[in-house]
Amino acid sequence: MATSTESVFRSEGVPVKERFDCWRELVSRTRDSEVTSVHCDDFRAEMRRLELGPVTLLRSSFLPTRFHRTARRVRRSDPEVFHLTLLLDGGFTLTRDAGRTETFVPGNLHMLDSSHPFDLRAFGSRAARSPGDLRIEAVGVDFPTALLPLPPHRLEDLLGRGFSSREGTCALLSDFLLNLDRQAAVLGPVEAPRLGGVVVDLVAAWLARELDAEAAVPDDTRQRALVENVRAFIGRNLHDPELTPAAIAAAHHISVSYLHRLFTRQSGGETVAAFIRRRRLERAGRDLADPALRALPVHAVATRCGLPRAAEFSRAFKAAYGLSPREHRHRALAGGAGAGG
């Protein structure tokens, strides 16, 4: 069910002749440009908009389209917004600044601003065998330039460039955007502004690293980005029974005491150990409720989640959810509601 922060557009629910105009109007709400497509007579697209305070998350799937923000449009109206886009499928060709052109492939992240003209052409996979295969898939965020705690003139060389989303802070930012998109339907309006703030913090940390200007980023921004990095690290390593605060601190080149102090302050009082335990129990709950894993013994599920001591796992699971792991599995696979799913 959509929350008050989310809206979803699917072209299949709109008359064919109105589809392109409806989609173009949605795009123009935060990305003001001349939008054209050779497929406008039979346009197919989906878009999810998630409002995170002043930050807007966009998840789009659409047929080849051109987005042209002209100098005249910039002079007429400039909302002073950054557009950050992660390309998931298809391709982009971007032309800006005296004809400089760059091509982006899936896995590339790039950022533009509304204060400069650009010409972005989105095209489908070159291996497409039918019109349906031509779709471009992307996730992006739009937010006011004033929110970014970095001098605008320092960003000029980074705008319009493609960056790999597979390493460093850029990978953390990309993973966070994808996870936000996956959780869009269950996020409530109360937590949305906080998550928007986290997005901006991660963007600032990524750009500061690219600029070698981390000292220019406020301490609070860097600290929030570090905690998100720690959470992502924990998520990737839940299976490891040696995942301890000491190991996490070492991986991030900080002291254990600083990790505890920072994490607890940024997590509403929850400690690192409590967060690890909660995430492991949640993952175990999901795995136990997964029909594809019904043949996997309970103790094996627990071990996969970094909880190799069966008795301790059983006690912790029952204390958290009021059911033993076996009872939870039975109820979930029988069609009832269960914990941790």
N, C-alpha and C positions, 0 to 999 in steps of 0.2 A: 504494500500500500504506500502511495506517495505521501510524504510529509508536506508541511506547509512551505518547506524550503526547496522543494523539488517540483519540476514540471517536465513532462515528457511529450515529445512530438513524434508521431509516426505517420508518414505520408499515406500509408494504406487507408487511414481513416478519413482522408480528405479527398474530395472530387479531383479527378486527374488534372483538370484545367487550372485548379487553384493550388496545387501542391507546391510548385516552385515559388510562387509569390508568398505563400504562408511561411515556407522555410526561410526564404530570403528576409522576411520581416523579422523572424526570430534572430537570425544572425546579426542583423543591423542594430539590435538593441545594445550590443556591446562592441561590435566590430563594424563600424560604419565604413562601408565601401560600396563600389559598384559591383554587384554580383551578377554574373551571367553564366549560362551553361548551354551547350548544344543539345542537352537532354531535357530542356525545360518543358517540352511538350509531354514528356512521360517521365517526370522526375520522381526519384525514389530516395528517401532519406529518413534518418532517425536522429533525434537530438534529445539529450537529457541535460537540463539546466539545473544546477544545484547552487542555491544562493547561500554563501558562507559569509554573512555580514557584507562587507564591501567587496568581497572576492566572489567571482562567479566561476564555477566549474562547468565545463562544457564537454560532453561526450558525444561525438558526431560520427555518423556513417552516411555518406552521400556520393552521388555520381560526379564525374569530373566537372569542375567549376572553376571560374576565374574570379578572384577577389582583387579589385583594383581601387586603391585609395589614392586619389589624385591630389596634386598640390592645391587645386582649387577647393577640394573638400576639406583639406587640412585648414586652409585659410578661413573657410566658412564656419567650421565648427571643430574644435579640438577638445574632446573630453579628458585628455591627458591620462591615457590608460595604457598599461602594458598588456601585450598579448603573448602568452607563453603557450607553445604547442608541442606536444609529443606525437609524432607520426607513428601509427601502429601498422598501417597497411596502405599500399599505393605509393604515390610520390608527390613531391612539391618542387616546383621551380620558382624561385624568388628573384625578382629583379628590383633593385633599389640603388639609390645614390649613383647617379651618372652611369646607369646601365650595368652596374656590377650584378652578375647573376650567379646564383648558387642553387644546386639541386640537393634535395633531402630525400633520404631513403628511410624505410621503417627502422625505428630505433633512434632516429635523430630528434633532438630537442632544439628548438630555436625560439627566439624572442624578438618581437617587434614592438614599436610604440605608435600611438595614434598621431604623434606630432610630426611624422615624416611620411612622405608618399611611399607606396610599395605596390608591386604587381605580383600577386601570388597565384600561380596556376596549379591546380590540384588534378592529378591524373591517376587512373587506375593502374593495376598491375599490368605490366607489359605482356604477361603470360595469360591474360584474361581470355577465356574462350567464349564468353557470352556477356551481354550487357550487365547482368547481375554480378559478374566477377569484376566489374570496373569500379566498384565502390572503394572510396577512400575511408579509412578508419583513423580517427585521431581523438586525443583527449587534451584539453587545454584549460588554462585559467586566464581570466581577465581581472586586473585590479588597478586601482589608481596609482599613478607613478609616485605620488606623494608618500605612499606607504613604504616605499623601499628606502632603507636608511643608507643609501650610497649616493655620492654626487652624480647627477645625471651626465655630466660631461665625461666621467670615467667609463660610462657604459657604451659610448658611441661605437667603439671597435668591436663590441660583443653583439650588438643588435644585428639581426639578420644572418648570423653565422650558425652553422650546424654543429651540434655537440653530441657525442655518443652518450646514450643513457645507460651504458652498461658498466660504468666504473665511477668510483669516488662519490662525491656529494651529489653529482648529477644523477647517479643511479638511485640514491636514497630519495631524491625529489621525485623521480619518475615512479618509483614503487609506491610512494605515498599518494601520488595522484591516481594511480590505478586502483589502489585500495579504497580511496575515497569514492571512486566511481562504483566499485563493487558494493560498497555499503550505503550508497545514496538512498536506497529505499527505506532504510531503518534509522537514518540519522534524524534527530529531532531538531527543532528550531533553537533550542537552548544551547546545544553544543556547537551549532554551526559557526557562529562568529569566532569561537576559539580555534576551530579547525582552519578557518580562513587565515587567522593569525599565524598558525603553524606553517601554512603554505608559503606565506610571505617570508617568514623566517628562513625556511629552507631555500627559497629562491635567493635571498640575500647571502646566505652562507655559500651557496654554489657560485654566485657571481663574484663574491669576495675572493674565493679561492682562485677563480680564473684570472682575477686581476692582481692576485698576490697582495690583497689589501684587507686582510682579515681584521687588522687593527682598526679599520674604519667602521666596522660593524659594531653596534652597541653590545655590551656584555650580555644583556637579557636575550637579544636575538641569537647570539652565538650559543648561549646556554640552552635555549629551547631547541635549537637545531641539534646540539649534541645529544640531548635526551631523546629526540626522535631517532637519531642514529643508533643510540643504545637500544631502543625498543626494536628497531629493525634487526639489529644484530641478534638480539635475544630470539626474535621470531625465526630467524634462519638457523638457529642452533639449539632449539628446544630439545632435539633428540639426544643431545650430548649430556650425559649425567655429570660431567665435569664443568658444566656451565655454572660458574659461581661468580659472585661479585668481584672477587680477585681476578678471575680470568677476564671478565668484561672490562675491568679497569685497565688491565695490562694491554688489551687489544686496542684501547682508545687512548693509551699513553697518559692516563691520569691516575691519581692516587685513589685507593679504595674509599678513604674518608670523603674525598671530594665527590666521588660518584654517589655515595650514599646521601650526602647533603644535597647535592644538586637534584638527583632523581626524586627524592622524597618531596622536595619543595615544588618541583614541576609536576608532580603526580598526585597532588591533593593528599599527601601524607602516606601514600602507599610506598612500601620499601621495594628495593630491587628484588630481594628474595621472594616477597609476597607476589610481586608481578610475575616472576618466573613461574611460581607455583600455580597461580591462577591461570596463566596462559597454557601451562601443561595440562591442567585438569580440563580446560575448555577444549583443547585439541583432542584429548582422550575421549571426552564426551561426544564430539563430532565423529570420531573414528568408530566408536562403539555403535553409533546410530547409523553408520553407513552400511547399507545392504551388501556392497561390494566387499566388505571386510568381515562379513558375518562368520567366516570360517577361521578367522584369526583369533587365537586364544586371547582371553582378557589380559593375561600377563604379558603377552607379546605386544598388544596395543599399548600397554603402559610403558614397556621398554622403548617402543618407537617414540614415545613422548618424553623420554628422559627420566622415567620413573621405574627403575628396574626392581625395586623391592616391593613385591606383590602385596604384602600385608600393609605396608605403609601407604601404598597407593589406594588400597581398598578403604582404609580408615579415612584418608584425606578426601576421597571422592564422596563418601557417604556424609562426612561432616559438611561438605560444601553444598551438596545437592539433595540430601535426605534419602538417597537411594544407593544401594551398592552398585558397583559397575555392572554386574550381571543383571540386576533388576532394571537398571537404566537401559541396557541393551535390549532386553526382552520387551520392555514397554515401547521403546522407540521402533523396533523392527515389527512390532505388532500393530503399529499405526498410532500409538498414543503419543502424547507430548512428553518430552524428556528434558533433562538438564543438559546444559553445555552444547546444545545443537545449534 
